[in-house]
Amino acid sequence: MKATKIENKDILEAVNSGSSYFEIGNRKFLLFEVEQYPDNNDANVYEVTDDEEKRLLLEALEGDNPILSDSEIDKALGSL
């Protein structure tokens, strides 16, 4: 997994605004900060250490999410 570096001023201002949700076109995204991410391509597990970010992430994932099954969510989250 590789991080995408963003240098667009408008996007940086939006991210720094404090909003957790963003809408781009007709798609909506949840923004959360991670302290580190895996460098290898076979790991898709993030470690979320901030309690508020963890709460928001779990709230979003536990909502209506027809794309992922419960087992896929559990696998992606590791052992939260």
N, C-alpha and C positions, 0 to 999 in steps of 0.2 A: 504494500500500500504506500502510495507516495502522496505527500501533502502538496496542495496547489498553492503557490504563493500569489497573493493578490496585491496589486499595487495601484488599482484604479481608485482615485480619490473619492468618488461617489459611493463606491462599495465599502471602502474603509470607513467612511462617515456613518453609513448605515449599520455596519457591524459594531462600531463604537457607540452607537446611540443607546445601546442597552436592550433593544428589542430582541426577543428570543426567536420569533417567527418571521420569515421573509417570504414574499410571494414574487416569483419570477415567471412571467407569462401566466399560465394557468396552473403552475405547480407551486406548492408550499413547502418550505424547508424549516427545520428546527436547527438553530445554531446552538452549539455548546462547545466549551473550550476543553481541550485535553492537554495535560501536562506533557505527555509523551505518546507516541504512537509506534506501532511495530514497524521495524525496518524491513522485515522479510515479507515476501509476497504471499506466503501461505497462512498468515495470521490476520484475521479480521476482528480482533478483540481490542476494545479500547478500555483503558482504566480511567474511570471518572472519579475524581477524588473530592470534588466540591459537592456538598450535600444538596444545595439548591439546584445545581445542574443535574445531579442524579435524580432528584425528584421530578424535575421537568422532563427529563429523558424518559423515565419510567411512565410518567403520565401520558406522554405522547405515544409510547410503544404499547401501553396497555389499552389505549383507546381503540377505535375502529380502525384496524389495519389489515385490510384484506390481502396485502402483498406477502406478508410473512406469517407463518404458522407460529404457535406458541413455542414449539421446540426450536425453530429457527431463531426466534428472539432470544431464548435462553442461551443458545449456542453463541450468538453474537455478543451477548452481554457477559459471557463467562460466568463467574460466580458472584454476581452482585448481591 
